[in-house]
Amino acid sequence: MGFCDYFVVSWKCLVVMALRLLFLVPAGVPARSGESSFSKPMDNVTVRQGESAVLKCITDSKVSRVAWLNRTTILFAGSDKWTLDPRVVLLDNTAVTEYSIKIQNVDVQDEGPYVCSILTNRKPKSSRVHLIVQVPAKISNVSADITVNEGSNVTLMCLAIGRPEPTVIWKHHSHRGHKVMTEGEYIEITAITKDQSGAYECIANNDVSAPDVRTVNVTVNYPPYILNARSTGAPVGHKGILQCEASAVPIADFEWYKEDRRLFNGLNGVKIETKGKQSKLVFFNVSEEDYGNYTCVALNTMGHTNASIILYGPGAVHDVNRASQSRRSLHLLWTVTLLYLCKF
């Protein structure tokens, strides 16, 4: 190594030491009269991840040396770039008294304190700025769609990351509308019912950007129950239809019986048409033998239920109504009797 090379290396070492010593100077030391002025410390600079951050430093013509440093690295000394990071650039300032840098495509590791140091003929001064990097809320892990039996306990999970830390809100969407369930990463449902099935929406938000939203579909299996089953009248020689509708998950299968005899599609002059949650027993040419009581049975893996339906002739409608009225009167009588006995 020649004398000149040794001199250059030594000079750089001295510069580094001098710049490091600038950290010992309290941030924002006010300039006295006759000294080079320096603006008060900047407020926190807040940017979103992926954006550019501009760190400004205001000096004046009396400054002889300037530099930008972060926690561990000299970024710029004057116009000389010391950092190898291509994202950090020195701005071409129009004002003589401005010495600012830009950090492009800011990431989380860029967060922290930055120091602009200036050197005058009398003593160094420095100003500190803290770079804050915000990261939009992002859901990192969420429960998969699930199918459970009615009465089971269910726990749903939704984990989110971001800076600042996001809040997580759950909303339940069902056929009855939607409502906010709870706030937090976990939601626990004890003894779930069929009304609690549907879409559960997890919303993570920290106000940095649009919320991150995921949906968990919860399917609740439950046994069938009859929604609609009405007796029907039809004249002899005409078409007659008995209808039975049942709600169930999984969707119900249907069976039709007359008395104790099961009916099959295409036999005995009847046709069974089942679509979705509704089943029809169709008579294309009603005969006297077709009149009577029929039973619709709805069943799935969770259980079964049934309903009685009467196919009657035009003259029997009053008898059916009287029978229905008789059943209602009997039910009312039992209700009044029970209320009376409960008094004693």
C-alpha positions in Angstrom: 0.0 0.0 0.0 1.4 3.4 -1.1 1.5 6.5 1.0 -1.4 8.0 -0.9 -3.6 4.9 -0.5 -2.8 4.9 3.2 -3.7 8.5 3.5 -7.0 8.0 1.7 -8.0 5.1 3.9 -7.0 7.0 7.1 -9.0 10.0 5.9 -12.1 7.9 5.4 -11.7 6.4 8.9 -11.4 9.9 10.4 -14.6 10.9 8.5 -16.4 7.8 9.8 -15.3 8.6 13.4 -16.3 12.2 13.0 -19.7 11.2 11.8 -20.2 8.7 14.6 -19.3 11.4 17.1 -22.2 13.4 15.8 -24.6 10.9 17.4 -23.4 12.2 20.8 -24.8 15.7 20.0 -28.4 16.0 21.3 -31.0 16.2 18.6 -32.4 19.6 17.8 -29.7 21.8 19.5 -30.8 25.3 18.7 -28.4 27.6 16.8 -27.2 30.6 18.6 -26.8 34.0 17.0 -23.9 34.1 14.6 -24.0 30.3 14.1 -25.4 28.4 11.2 -29.1 27.9 11.8 -30.8 24.5 11.8 -34.5 23.8 11.9 -36.1 22.0 14.8 -36.3 18.2 14.7 -38.8 16.9 12.2 -41.9 15.1 13.4 -42.3 11.4 12.7 -42.4 10.6 9.1 -45.1 7.9 8.4 -45.4 6.1 5.1 -47.0 2.9 4.0 -45.0 -0.2 3.0 -44.0 0.1 -0.7 -44.2 3.9 -0.8 -41.4 6.4 -0.9 -40.2 8.4 2.2 -38.6 11.8 1.9 -36.5 12.9 4.8 -35.8 16.6 4.7 -32.9 18.5 6.2 -32.7 22.3 6.2 -29.3 24.0 6.5 -27.7 27.3 5.3 -24.7 28.5 3.5 -22.5 28.5 6.6 -22.6 24.7 6.8 -19.3 23.1 5.7 -20.1 19.4 6.0 -23.4 17.5 5.9 -24.3 13.8 6.2 -27.3 11.5 6.6 -27.0 8.4 8.9 -29.3 5.7 10.1 -28.8 3.3 13.1 -25.8 1.5 11.6 -24.9 3.0 8.3 -23.7 6.3 6.8 -26.0 6.9 3.9 -24.6 10.1 2.4 -21.6 12.3 3.3 -22.1 15.4 1.3 -22.8 14.3 -2.2 -20.9 11.0 -1.8 -23.1 7.9 -1.4 -21.8 5.5 1.2 -24.7 3.1 1.4 -25.0 0.3 -1.2 -28.8 0.3 -1.0 -30.0 1.5 -4.4 -33.3 2.6 -3.0 -31.7 5.5 -1.1 -31.1 8.5 -3.3 -30.0 12.1 -2.6 -32.5 14.6 -4.0 -31.5 17.3 -6.4 -32.7 20.2 -4.3 -33.4 23.5 -5.8 -32.9 25.3 -2.5 -29.3 25.7 -1.5 -30.3 25.2 2.2 -32.0 21.8 1.7 -30.2 18.5 2.0 -32.8 15.7 1.7 -32.9 12.1 0.8 -35.5 9.7 -0.5 -36.0 6.1 0.4 -37.9 4.3 -2.3 -40.1 1.2 -1.9 -39.9 1.4 1.9 -40.1 -1.8 3.9 -40.4 -2.6 7.6 -36.7 -2.9 8.2 -36.3 0.7 7.2 -38.2 1.9 10.2 -36.2 3.7 12.9 -34.3 6.8 13.6 -32.4 8.8 11.0 -29.9 11.6 11.7 -29.0 14.6 9.6 -25.7 15.9 10.8 -24.1 19.2 9.9 -20.7 20.6 10.6 -19.8 24.3 11.0 -16.5 26.0 11.9 -17.4 25.9 15.5 -19.3 22.7 16.4 -21.5 20.0 14.9 -25.3 19.8 15.1 -27.7 17.1 14.4 -31.4 16.6 14.0 -33.2 13.3 14.3 -36.3 12.0 12.5 -38.1 8.7 13.2 -39.4 6.8 10.1 -42.6 4.9 10.8 -43.6 2.2 8.3 -47.2 1.2 8.2 -48.2 -2.2 6.8 -51.8 -2.8 5.6 -53.8 -5.4 7.5 -53.6 -8.9 6.0 -55.3 -12.1 7.1 -52.5 -14.7 7.5 -54.6 -17.7 8.6 -58.3 -18.4 8.6 -60.5 -21.4 9.3 -61.6 -23.5 6.4 -65.3 -24.0 5.5 -66.8 -26.6 7.8 -69.8 -28.8 8.1 -71.0 -29.8 11.6 -74.1 -31.4 13.2 -76.6 -29.3 15.1 -75.7 -29.1 18.7 -71.9 -29.2 18.1 -69.4 -26.7 19.5 -67.7 -24.6 16.8 -64.5 -22.5 17.0 -63.5 -20.2 14.1 -60.1 -18.6 13.8 -58.9 -15.6 11.9 -55.3 -14.4 12.4 -54.2 -11.1 10.9 -50.9 -9.1 10.7 -50.1 -5.5 10.0 -48.6 -2.3 11.5 -50.3 -0.9 13.5 -51.8 -4.2 14.8 -55.2 -4.7 13.1 -58.5 -5.3 14.8 -60.5 -8.3 13.8 -64.3 -8.3 13.6 -66.6 -11.2 12.8 -70.0 -10.7 11.0 -72.6 -13.5 10.5 -74.5 -13.5 7.2 -77.6 -15.7 7.1 -81.0 -15.8 5.4 -82.1 -13.4 8.2 -79.6 -10.8 7.3 -76.2 -10.1 9.0 -75.0 -8.9 12.3 -71.8 -8.2 14.1 -70.9 -11.2 16.3 -67.8 -10.3 18.2 -64.3 -8.7 18.0 -61.3 -10.8 18.2 -59.3 -13.5 16.4 -61.5 -16.3 17.7 -65.2 -16.9 17.8 -66.7 -19.7 19.8 -70.3 -21.0 19.2 -71.7 -23.4 21.8 -74.4 -25.9 20.8 -74.8 -24.4 17.3 -78.2 -24.3 15.8 -79.4 -24.4 12.2 -80.1 -20.7 12.4 -76.4 -20.1 13.1 -75.4 -21.6 9.8 -74.3 -19.4 6.9 -71.3 -17.2 6.0 -69.0 -15.8 8.8 -67.1 -12.9 7.5 -63.7 -12.0 9.1 -62.7 -8.4 8.7 -59.2 -7.2 9.5 -58.6 -3.5 9.6 -55.9 -1.1 10.8 -57.0 2.0 8.8 -53.8 1.9 6.6 -55.7 0.7 3.5 -58.9 -1.1 2.7 -59.8 -3.9 5.2 -58.8 -7.5 4.4 -61.9 -9.7 4.3 -62.2 -13.5 4.3 -65.4 -15.7 4.5 -65.8 -19.0 6.3 -68.9 -21.0 5.4 -70.5 -23.0 8.2 -73.0 -25.7 7.2 -75.1 -27.1 10.0 -76.7 -30.5 9.5 -80.1 -31.0 11.1 -83.0 -33.4 10.8 -86.0 -32.7 8.6 -89.0 -30.8 9.7 -92.2 -30.3 7.7 -92.8 -26.8 6.3 -96.0 -27.4 4.4 -98.4 -30.4 4.0 -102.0 -29.7 3.2 -105.0 -32.0 2.4 -106.3 -31.6 -1.1 -109.7 -32.3 -2.9 -110.0 -33.6 -6.4 -113.1 -35.0 -8.3 -113.1 -38.5 -9.7 -111.5 -38.6 -13.2 -109.5 -35.5 -12.6 -105.9 -34.8 -11.7 -105.0 -34.6 -8.0 -101.8 -33.5 -6.3 -100.6 -33.9 -2.8 -97.7 -31.7 -1.8 -95.2 -32.0 1.0 -92.3 -29.6 1.8 -89.6 -30.2 4.3 -86.5 -28.3 5.4 -83.3 -30.3 6.2 -79.5 -30.4 5.8 -78.5 -32.6 4.1 -81.5 -32.2 1.9 -84.3 -34.7 2.7 -85.4 -37.7 0.8 -89.1 -38.4 0.6 -91.2 -41.5 0.9 -95.0 -41.7 0.4 -97.4 -44.2 2.1 -101.1 -44.9 1.9 -102.1 -46.5 5.2 -99.1 -48.9 5.8 -98.3 -49.4 2.1 -95.4 -47.6 0.5 -96.0 -46.0 -2.8 -93.5 -46.1 -5.7 -93.2 -43.9 -8.7 -95.1 -45.1 -11.7 -97.1 -47.8 -9.8 -100.9 -47.8 -9.0 -101.4 -44.8 -11.3 -99.4 -42.3 -9.2 -96.2 -40.4 -9.9 -93.8 -39.1 -7.3 -92.1 -35.8 -8.3 -89.3 -34.6 -5.9 -87.4 -31.4 -6.5 -85.3 -29.8 -3.8 -87.2 -29.6 -0.5 -90.6 -30.3 -2.1 -92.2 -33.6 -3.1 -95.5 -34.2 -4.9 -97.7 -37.2 -5.2 -99.6 -36.9 -8.5 -102.8 -38.7 -9.4 -103.5 -38.4 -13.2 -106.9 -39.9 -13.0 -108.4 -39.9 -9.5 -110.6 -42.9 -8.6 -112.8 -43.6 -5.5 -110.1 -46.0 -4.3 -107.5 -43.1 -4.3 -109.4 -41.2 -1.6 -108.0 -41.5 1.9 -105.1 -40.8 4.2 -101.5 -40.5 2.9 -98.3 -40.1 4.8 -95.3 -38.0 3.6 -92.0 -39.1 5.3 -89.0 -36.8 5.0 -85.6 -38.3 6.1 -81.9 -37.7 6.0 -78.8 -38.9 8.0 -79.9 -36.8 11.0 -83.4 -38.2 11.4 -86.9 -38.3 9.9 -90.3 -36.8 10.3 -93.7 -37.3 8.7 -97.0 -35.6 8.0 -100.5 -37.0 7.2 -102.3 -35.6 4.2 -105.8 -36.5 3.0 -107.0 -36.8 -0.6 -110.7 -36.3 -0.6 -113.6 -35.8 -3.0 -115.5 -32.6 -3.5 -118.3 -33.7 -1.2 -116.0 -34.6 1.6 -114.5 -31.1 2.1 -116.9 -30.3 4.9 -116.1 -33.5 6.6 -112.4 -32.7 6.4 -113.0 -29.2 7.8 -115.1 -30.6 10.6 -112.4 -33.1 11.4 -109.8 -30.3 11.4 -112.1 -28.2 13.6 -112.6 -31.2 16.0 -108.8 -31.6 16.3 -108.4 -27.9 17.1 -111.2 -28.1 19.7 -109.7 -31.1 21.3 -106.3 -29.4 21.5 -107.9 -26.3 23.1 -109.7 -28.5 25.6 -106.5 -30.2 26.7 -104.8 -26.8 27.0 -107.6 -25.4 29.2 -107.5 -28.6 31.3 -103.8 -28.4 31.9 -104.0 -24.7 32.9 -106.7 -25.5 35.3 -104.8 -28.4 36.9 -101.6 -26.2 37.2 -103.5 -24.0 39.6 -103.8 -26.8 42.2 
